[in-house]
């Protein structure tokens, strides 16, 4: 006879234990998945720039761009109102000091020059007339003095004769006294006329000096007008090259207007502009190298502009070496200024995003060159191409210094 078996149901604690085990398994899987590193992005090794970290001397440099400029530039301006008749030399023309740049015309200036010449002639004629008049007055006074001297001498002799006759009893006392009085009177007149002659000499010199000054004034005015007339033929004034002609034929110009600019080509300097954030370290006398695209020239900083223009500062460089052939004003150049040298520091080629005295991140390449991991680095002082490493990297490490913005979201990258 068959016996019916009754299936026993599991107890409640047993079922709960099973649920807990399943939950634990799921949590472990989730935690394991969460802790798994994301798959590394693959980057072609040839598409990035890898540089080693070194220890040793680091040269701090900054770079700027600019042009060659003449040390001496002459600006030619109009000395009088005029009209441009002819442009003789165009920009780029080599000229000497006597080379004609422009021809100007001014009819009024020619008339003024002629008037100045006639005024000088009139002043010279007045001078000669005054000189003749004063000479005649001098001769008249000298003649009068000579006449009085003669009369005085005769009166003195007559008085002496009367005194002798009085001693001999041949003349009265009154006669002697009259003769002596006459002689004394004439003597006094002679002294007055001699003093008058001396005074007239001084007055004559003053009058002649005043008239001579008028003559010199007229002569100076004539020279000025002649120079203005001659300036209508505009000359370079210095040897060099015509940089600019600021007027055209037929144009009217006023006194003081710019006509042209001449630059000496035998002595050039470099004018470069550097970022204002870097200009604080630039000092007079620092060594520089100038790349003219046709050769390298050594120089030294000679001037630093105190003003900032569009975020840059102008720096003048005095050139120490001869310039390569073909160098001329306004030639584009690159300049590198050596700020100082740091001895025994850890440094590396400057990454694209690295900033001076700031913390940044870079990708450090593994020893086998198969991967690169993001690393935090404390940077220090910078140069044009290198930067000091204060913390985060060691000599011998290699990092990616090119632009890594395309995979900045990845902690690791694979190199192939």
C-alpha positions in Angstrom: 0.0 0.0 0.0 1.4 3.4 -1.0 1.9 6.1 1.6 1.4 9.7 0.6 4.4 11.9 1.5 3.8 15.4 2.6 6.4 18.1 1.4 7.5 20.3 4.2 7.7 24.1 3.6 11.0 25.9 4.4 11.1 27.8 7.5 11.0 31.6 7.5 14.7 32.2 8.6 16.0 30.0 5.9 14.3 32.1 3.2 15.6 35.3 4.6 19.2 34.0 4.7 19.0 33.2 1.0 17.8 36.8 0.2 20.7 38.2 2.2 23.2 36.1 0.4 21.9 37.2 -3.0 22.0 40.9 -1.9 25.5 40.6 -0.7 26.6 39.0 -4.0 25.0 41.9 -5.9 26.6 44.5 -3.6 30.0 42.9 -4.1 29.6 42.9 -7.8 28.5 46.5 -7.8 31.4 47.6 -5.7 33.9 45.7 -7.9 32.5 47.3 -11.0 32.6 50.8 -9.3 36.2 50.2 -8.4 37.2 49.2 -11.8 39.3 51.8 -13.7 37.7 53.2 -16.8 39.2 51.9 -20.0 42.2 54.1 -21.1 41.8 56.1 -24.3 44.4 55.2 -26.9 46.7 57.9 -28.3 49.2 57.7 -31.1 52.7 58.2 -29.6 53.7 60.2 -32.6 50.8 62.7 -32.1 52.1 64.0 -28.7 55.4 65.5 -27.6 57.2 63.8 -24.8 60.0 65.5 -22.9 62.2 64.2 -20.0 62.5 66.0 -16.6 66.1 67.1 -15.9 68.2 68.5 -13.1 70.8 71.1 -13.8 71.2 74.7 -14.9 68.1 76.4 -16.3 68.3 79.6 -18.4 65.3 81.8 -17.9 64.3 83.6 -21.2 61.4 85.5 -22.6 60.6 86.1 -26.2 59.1 88.9 -28.2 58.5 89.9 -31.8 59.2 93.2 -33.4 61.1 95.0 -36.1 64.5 96.6 -36.9 64.4 100.3 -36.5 66.9 103.1 -37.3 68.7 104.6 -34.3 68.5 108.0 -36.0 65.4 109.2 -37.8 65.0 112.7 -39.3 61.5 114.2 -39.7 61.4 116.8 -42.4 58.7 119.5 -41.8 57.6 122.5 -43.8 59.2 125.9 -42.7 56.5 128.0 -44.5 53.1 127.7 -46.1 53.6 126.3 -49.6 52.4 124.0 -52.4 54.0 120.7 -53.5 55.3 121.1 -57.0 57.2 117.9 -57.4 58.0 114.7 -55.5 61.6 113.7 -56.4 62.3 110.7 -54.1 59.8 108.0 -53.3 59.9 105.8 -50.1 62.7 103.2 -50.2 65.1 105.5 -52.2 68.6 105.7 -50.9 69.6 109.4 -50.4 72.5 111.5 -49.3 72.4 114.7 -47.2 72.1 116.9 -50.3 69.5 114.8 -52.1 66.4 116.6 -53.1 63.2 115.0 -51.7 60.5 117.5 -52.7 60.1 120.8 -54.6 57.7 123.4 -53.0 56.5 126.7 -54.3 55.4 129.9 -52.5 55.2 133.2 -54.4 54.5 135.1 -51.2 57.7 133.8 -49.6 59.7 135.0 -52.6 58.2 138.5 -52.2 59.0 138.5 -48.5 62.6 137.6 -49.2 63.0 140.4 -51.7 61.4 142.9 -49.2 63.9 141.8 -46.6 66.8 142.4 -49.0 65.6 146.0 -49.7 65.2 146.6 -46.0 68.7 145.6 -45.4 70.0 147.9 -48.1 68.1 150.8 -46.6 69.4 150.1 -43.1 73.0 150.0 -44.5 72.4 153.3 -46.3 71.1 154.9 -43.1 74.2 153.6 -41.2 76.5 155.2 -43.7 74.6 158.4 -43.6 74.7 158.5 -39.8 78.4 157.7 -39.8 79.1 160.6 -42.2 77.1 163.0 -40.1 78.7 162.0 -36.8 82.1 162.2 -38.4 81.3 165.7 -39.6 80.2 166.7 -36.2 83.4 165.4 -34.7 85.5 167.3 -37.1 83.6 170.5 -36.3 84.1 170.1 -32.6 87.8 169.2 -33.1 88.2 172.3 -35.3 86.6 174.5 -32.6 88.8 173.0 -29.9 91.9 173.7 -32.0 90.8 177.3 -32.6 90.3 177.9 -28.9 93.6 176.3 -28.1 95.3 178.7 -30.5 93.5 181.7 -29.0 94.3 180.6 -25.5 98.0 180.2 -26.4 98.0 183.7 -27.9 96.2 185.1 -24.8 98.7 183.3 -22.5 101.7 184.8 -24.3 100.1 188.2 -24.3 99.5 187.9 -20.5 103.1 186.9 -20.0 104.3 189.8 -22.1 102.2 192.3 -20.1 103.5 190.9 -16.8 107.1 191.4 -18.0 106.3 195.0 -19.1 104.7 195.6 -15.7 107.9 194.5 -13.9 109.8 196.9 -16.1 107.4 199.7 -15.4 106.3 199.9 -19.0 102.7 198.7 -18.6 100.0 199.3 -16.1 98.9 196.6 -13.7 95.4 196.7 -15.1 96.7 195.7 -18.5 98.4 192.6 -17.0 95.2 191.6 -15.2 93.1 192.0 -18.2 95.5 189.8 -20.3 95.6 187.1 -17.6 91.8 187.1 -17.2 91.5 186.7 -21.0 93.9 183.8 -21.0 92.1 182.1 -18.1 88.8 182.5 -19.8 90.1 180.9 -23.0 91.7 178.1 -21.0 88.4 177.3 -19.4 86.7 177.3 -22.8 89.3 174.9 -24.1 88.7 172.5 -21.2 84.9 172.6 -21.8 85.3 172.0 -25.5 87.7 169.1 -24.9 85.2 167.6 -22.5 82.5 168.1 -25.1 84.7 166.3 -27.6 85.0 163.3 -25.3 81.3 163.2 -24.6 80.5 163.4 -28.3 82.8 160.5 -29.0 80.8 158.3 -26.6 77.5 159.5 -28.0 78.8 158.8 -31.5 79.7 155.3 -30.6 76.2 154.7 -29.1 74.4 156.0 -32.1 76.6 154.0 -34.5 76.0 150.8 -32.4 72.2 151.3 -32.5 72.3 151.8 -36.2 74.6 148.9 -36.7 72.2 146.7 -34.6 69.4 147.6 -37.0 71.6 146.6 -39.9 72.4 143.3 -38.3 68.7 142.7 -37.5 67.8 143.3 -41.2 70.7 141.0 -42.3 69.5 138.3 -40.0 65.9 138.7 -41.3 67.2 138.4 -44.8 69.2 135.3 -44.0 66.0 133.8 -42.4 63.9 134.6 -45.5 66.6 133.2 -47.8 66.7 130.0 -45.7 63.0 129.7 -46.0 63.1 130.3 -49.7 65.9 127.7 -50.0 63.8 125.3 -47.9 61.3 125.2 -50.6 63.8 122.8 -52.2 63.4 120.0 -49.5 66.7 118.1 -49.0 67.2 114.9 -47.0 69.7 116.4 -44.5 71.2 113.0 -43.6 72.3 110.0 -45.6 69.9 107.1 -45.4 66.7 105.8 -46.9 63.4 107.6 -47.5 60.9 105.9 -45.1 57.9 108.1 -45.8 56.7 110.9 -48.1 53.6 112.3 -46.5 52.4 114.7 -49.3 51.4 114.6 -52.9 51.9 116.9 -55.9 49.5 119.8 -55.8 48.9 119.5 -52.0 49.0 122.7 -49.9 51.0 122.4 -46.7 51.3 124.7 -43.7 54.4 125.6 -41.7 55.3 122.7 -39.4 53.5 120.1 -41.5 55.3 116.7 -41.9 56.7 116.3 -45.4 58.9 113.2 -45.2 60.9 111.0 -42.9 64.5 109.9 -43.5 66.2 107.0 -41.6 69.8 106.2 -41.4 70.4 102.6 -42.5 74.0 102.1 -41.2 72.9 102.1 -37.6 69.8 100.0 -36.7 68.4 98.8 -33.4 65.8 96.1 -32.6 62.4 97.0 -31.2 60.5 94.1 -29.7 57.4 93.8 -27.6 57.0 91.4 -24.7 54.0 90.5 -22.5 53.5 93.0 -19.7 53.4 90.0 -17.2 56.9 89.1 -18.2 58.4 92.6 -18.6 58.8 92.9 -14.8 61.9 90.8 -15.0 63.5 92.7 -17.9 66.4 95.0 -17.0 68.8 97.3 -18.8 72.0 95.5 -20.0 70.5 92.0 -20.2 71.8 89.8 -23.0 69.6 89.2 -26.0 69.7 87.3 -29.3 67.9 88.7 -32.4 66.7 86.3 -35.2 66.5 88.2 -38.4 65.4 85.1 -40.4 68.7 85.5 -42.1 71.0 85.1 -39.1 71.4 85.5 -35.4 72.7 88.8 -33.9 73.7 89.4 -30.3 72.6 92.5 -28.4 71.7 94.0 -25.0 68.6 95.7 -23.6 69.1 99.5 -24.0 65.7 100.9 -23.1 62.4 99.7 -21.6 59.2 101.6 -22.3 57.5 102.6 -19.1 54.0 102.4 -20.7 52.0 99.3 -21.5 50.3 99.2 -24.9 47.7 96.5 -25.7 49.1 94.2 -23.0 52.8 94.5 -24.2 55.8 96.6 -23.3 58.3 97.9 -25.9 61.9 97.0 -25.4 64.8 98.5 -27.4 67.8 96.3 -28.1 71.3 97.7 -29.0 72.9 95.4 -31.5 76.5 94.2 -30.8 77.1 92.3 -34.0 77.0 93.4 -37.7 73.6 92.7 -39.2 73.3 90.1 -42.0 73.0 91.3 -45.6 69.6 92.5 -46.6 68.7 93.8 -43.1 66.7 97.1 -43.3 64.3 99.2 -41.3 60.9 97.6 -40.5 62.3 94.0 -41.1 60.3 91.6 -38.9 62.4 89.9 -36.2 62.2 87.6 -33.1 64.0 88.5 -30.0 65.0 86.4 -27.0 66.0 88.1 -23.7 68.1 86.1 -21.2 66.8 87.0 -17.7 69.0 84.9 -15.5 70.5 81.5 -15.0 69.2 79.1 -12.3 71.7 76.5 -11.0 70.9 72.9 -10.1 67.1 73.0 -10.4 64.6 70.4 -11.6 63.1 71.6 -14.9 61.3 70.3 -17.9 60.2 71.6 -21.3 57.2 73.9 -20.6 53.9 72.2 -21.0 51.2 74.1 -22.9 49.0 74.7 -19.9 51.8 75.2 -17.3 51.7 78.6 -15.4 54.5 80.2 -13.3 54.3 79.5 -9.6 51.1 77.5 -9.9 49.8 73.9 -9.5 48.9 72.0 -12.7 48.4 68.6 -14.0 50.4 66.7 -16.7 50.4 63.2 -18.1 53.5 61.3 -16.8 54.6 58.5 -19.1 55.2 55.0 -17.7 58.6 53.4 -17.8 57.6 51.1 -20.6 56.1 54.0 -22.6 52.8 52.2 -23.0 50.6 54.4 -20.8 50.5 57.9 -19.3 48.8 58.8 -16.0 47.5 62.2 -14.9 49.9 63.7 -12.2 49.6 66.9 -10.1 52.7 69.0 -10.3 53.8 72.2 -8.5 55.6 74.5 -11.0 58.0 77.3 -10.2 59.8 79.9 -12.3 59.3 79.9 -16.1 61.3 80.6 -19.2 60.4 80.8 -22.8 60.7 77.0 -23.3 61.3 75.5 -19.9 59.7 75.7 -16.4 61.0 74.8 -13.0 59.5 71.7 -11.2 59.2 72.1 -7.4 57.1 69.0 -6.6 55.4 66.1 -8.3 58.1 65.0 -10.7 61.6 63.7 -10.4 64.6 63.8 -12.8 64.3 61.0 -15.3 60.5 61.2 -15.5 58.9 61.8 -18.9 55.8 63.9 -19.4 53.6 64.9 -22.3 54.1 68.7 -22.9 51.9 69.1 -26.0 48.2 70.0 -25.8 46.3 67.3 -24.0 42.9 69.0 -23.8 41.4 66.3 -26.1 41.7 63.7 -23.4 41.7 65.7 -20.2 38.7 63.8 -18.9 40.7 60.5 -18.7 43.0 59.7 -15.8 45.1 57.4 -18.0 45.8 57.2 -21.7 47.4 54.3 -23.6 50.2 55.0 -26.0 50.7 53.0 -29.1 
